[in-house]
Amino acid sequence: MSKLKEIQRIDPIPEDEFGYDKFVTKSAKDAEKIKQEKENFQGTDFLWAESKNGNMVRVIAYDEDEPIGYLALKKFKDAWKVYTIGVRPAARGKGIASKLYDFAISKTKL
């Protein structure tokens, strides 16, 4: 059961302007330069990659080694705040964003 109480859905940026497939893939490549070891949480594999300076965390969700979602956290006082989130269009509607939030909540204080 998700600990997340509410997610405000906003209209996604049109694919031709931004491209969430590219966004998630690039974010995963950046995170994998920091760390490669994944953790399983709620039946999904995640990568938790903290920046060297400790001010940012990249969280990647995978489906069979394919990155499908991305969550960035930035240091905020004594906790973290969500900086950005993205889910590939093909993976939307499957609870990936909620799992990204739940995984982050399980690892740290938001």
BALOBA-1460 file (C-alpha; in Angstrom, 3 decimals):
// residues 110
<rec num="1" residu="m" x="0.000" y="0.000" z="0.000"/>
<rec num="2" residu="s" x="1.398" y="3.364" z="-1.015"/>
<rec num="3" residu="k" x="2.324" y="5.867" z="1.698"/>
<rec num="4" residu="l" x="1.785" y="8.631" z="-0.811"/>
<rec num="5" residu="k" x="-1.447" y="10.507" z="-0.195"/>
<rec num="6" residu="e" x="-1.749" y="12.607" z="-3.337"/>
<rec num="7" residu="i" x="-0.058" y="13.219" z="-6.657"/>
<rec num="8" residu="q" x="-1.132" y="16.217" z="-8.642"/>
<rec num="9" residu="r" x="-1.263" y="15.217" z="-12.291"/>
<rec num="10" residu="i" x="-0.299" y="17.845" z="-14.790"/>
<rec num="11" residu="d" x="-0.452" y="17.588" z="-18.546"/>
<rec num="12" residu="p" x="2.827" y="16.163" z="-19.838"/>
<rec num="13" residu="i" x="5.068" y="18.190" z="-22.081"/>
<rec num="14" residu="p" x="4.431" y="17.159" z="-25.697"/>
<rec num="15" residu="e" x="6.935" y="14.529" z="-26.846"/>
<rec num="16" residu="d" x="8.159" y="16.620" z="-29.761"/>
<rec num="17" residu="e" x="9.167" y="19.432" z="-27.380"/>
<rec num="18" residu="f" x="11.005" y="17.396" z="-24.772"/>
<rec num="19" residu="g" x="10.790" y="13.633" z="-25.073"/>
<rec num="20" residu="y" x="10.393" y="11.728" z="-21.811"/>
<rec num="21" residu="d" x="12.001" y="8.647" z="-23.378"/>
<rec num="22" residu="k" x="15.178" y="10.675" z="-23.932"/>
<rec num="23" residu="f" x="14.866" y="12.348" z="-20.526"/>
<rec num="24" residu="v" x="14.613" y="9.054" z="-18.616"/>
<rec num="25" residu="t" x="17.383" y="7.408" z="-20.672"/>
<rec num="26" residu="k" x="19.790" y="10.323" z="-20.160"/>
<rec num="27" residu="s" x="18.990" y="10.510" z="-16.454"/>
<rec num="28" residu="a" x="19.635" y="6.769" z="-16.077"/>
<rec num="29" residu="k" x="22.993" y="7.034" z="-17.873"/>
<rec num="30" residu="d" x="24.018" y="9.894" z="-15.583"/>
<rec num="31" residu="a" x="22.959" y="7.930" z="-12.489"/>
<rec num="32" residu="e" x="24.716" y="4.749" z="-13.669"/>
<rec num="33" residu="k" x="28.003" y="6.698" z="-13.830"/>
<rec num="34" residu="i" x="27.654" y="7.150" z="-10.064"/>
<rec num="35" residu="k" x="26.316" y="3.726" z="-9.071"/>
<rec num="36" residu="q" x="25.268" y="0.494" z="-10.786"/>
<rec num="37" residu="e" x="23.838" y="-1.616" z="-7.946"/>
<rec num="38" residu="k" x="20.035" y="-1.757" z="-8.012"/>
<rec num="39" residu="e" x="17.635" y="-2.506" z="-5.174"/>
<rec num="40" residu="n" x="14.283" y="-4.257" z="-5.474"/>
<rec num="41" residu="f" x="11.366" y="-2.451" z="-3.836"/>
<rec num="42" residu="q" x="7.679" y="-3.310" z="-4.298"/>
<rec num="43" residu="g" x="8.585" y="-5.638" z="-7.189"/>
<rec num="44" residu="t" x="10.484" y="-2.955" z="-9.124"/>
<rec num="45" residu="d" x="14.237" y="-2.421" z="-9.405"/>
<rec num="46" residu="f" x="15.568" y="0.989" z="-8.428"/>
<rec num="47" residu="l" x="18.907" y="2.722" z="-8.565"/>
<rec num="48" residu="w" x="19.679" y="5.281" z="-5.841"/>
<rec num="49" residu="a" x="22.603" y="7.458" z="-6.946"/>
<rec num="50" residu="e" x="23.799" y="10.326" z="-4.736"/>
<rec num="51" residu="s" x="25.967" y="13.042" z="-6.244"/>
<rec num="52" residu="k" x="29.543" y="13.351" z="-5.007"/>
<rec num="53" residu="n" x="28.759" y="16.572" z="-3.151"/>
<rec num="54" residu="g" x="25.700" y="14.983" z="-1.493"/>
<rec num="55" residu="n" x="23.269" y="17.682" z="-2.639"/>
<rec num="56" residu="m" x="21.334" y="15.662" z="-5.218"/>
<rec num="57" residu="v" x="19.998" y="12.148" z="-5.617"/>
<rec num="58" residu="r" x="18.898" y="10.500" z="-8.844"/>
<rec num="59" residu="v" x="16.411" y="7.654" z="-8.472"/>
<rec num="60" residu="i" x="15.821" y="5.438" z="-11.507"/>
<rec num="61" residu="a" x="13.042" y="2.838" z="-11.833"/>
<rec num="62" residu="y" x="13.683" y="-0.131" z="-14.119"/>
<rec num="63" residu="d" x="11.632" y="-2.772" z="-15.868"/>
<rec num="64" residu="e" x="13.885" y="-5.678" z="-16.851"/>
<rec num="65" residu="d" x="17.015" y="-3.458" z="-16.913"/>
<rec num="66" residu="e" x="15.244" y="-0.820" z="-19.026"/>
<rec num="67" residu="p" x="14.933" y="2.584" z="-17.296"/>
<rec num="68" residu="i" x="11.255" y="3.584" z="-17.151"/>
<rec num="69" residu="g" x="11.134" y="6.381" z="-14.580"/>
<rec num="70" residu="y" x="13.259" y="9.070" z="-12.973"/>
<rec num="71" residu="l" x="13.009" y="11.096" z="-9.780"/>
<rec num="72" residu="a" x="15.511" y="13.769" z="-8.760"/>
<rec num="73" residu="l" x="15.823" y="14.946" z="-5.181"/>
<rec num="74" residu="k" x="17.682" y="18.047" z="-3.999"/>
<rec num="75" residu="k" x="18.947" y="18.671" z="-0.490"/>
<rec num="76" residu="f" x="16.625" y="21.004" z="1.423"/>
<rec num="77" residu="k" x="17.571" y="21.921" z="4.983"/>
<rec num="78" residu="d" x="17.650" y="18.615" z="6.902"/>
<rec num="79" residu="a" x="15.628" y="16.670" z="4.322"/>
<rec num="80" residu="w" x="15.098" y="16.380" z="0.554"/>
<rec num="81" residu="k" x="12.674" y="17.968" z="-1.884"/>
<rec num="82" residu="v" x="11.493" y="16.599" z="-5.191"/>
<rec num="83" residu="y" x="13.246" y="18.447" z="-7.979"/>
<rec num="84" residu="t" x="11.804" y="16.637" z="-10.996"/>
<rec num="85" residu="i" x="10.082" y="13.414" z="-12.006"/>
<rec num="86" residu="g" x="9.457" y="11.720" z="-15.333"/>
<rec num="87" residu="v" x="7.996" y="8.427" z="-16.542"/>
<rec num="88" residu="r" x="8.325" y="7.055" z="-20.042"/>
<rec num="89" residu="p" x="5.014" y="7.271" z="-21.923"/>
<rec num="90" residu="a" x="4.872" y="3.474" z="-22.390"/>
<rec num="91" residu="a" x="5.159" y="2.969" z="-18.608"/>
<rec num="92" residu="r" x="2.524" y="5.500" z="-17.534"/>
<rec num="93" residu="g" x="-0.578" y="4.382" z="-15.694"/>
<rec num="94" residu="k" x="1.281" y="1.534" z="-13.948"/>
<rec num="95" residu="g" x="2.025" y="3.281" z="-10.668"/>
<rec num="96" residu="i" x="5.689" y="3.989" z="-11.452"/>
<rec num="97" residu="a" x="5.579" y="7.581" z="-10.149"/>
<rec num="98" residu="s" x="4.009" y="6.383" z="-6.882"/>
<rec num="99" residu="k" x="6.677" y="3.677" z="-6.556"/>
<rec num="100" residu="l" x="9.417" y="6.254" z="-7.164"/>
<rec num="101" residu="y" x="7.996" y="8.390" z="-4.356"/>
<rec num="102" residu="d" x="7.504" y="5.390" z="-2.045"/>
<rec num="103" residu="f" x="11.077" y="4.218" z="-2.649"/>
<rec num="104" residu="a" x="12.423" y="7.717" z="-1.910"/>
<rec num="105" residu="i" x="10.314" y="7.905" z="1.264"/>
<rec num="106" residu="s" x="11.683" y="4.517" z="2.358"/>
<rec num="107" residu="k" x="15.257" y="5.746" z="1.918"/>
<rec num="108" residu="t" x="15.117" y="9.270" z="3.322"/>
<rec num="109" residu="k" x="13.020" y="12.130" z="4.669"/>
<rec num="110" residu="l" x="11.138" y="14.162" z="2.050"/>
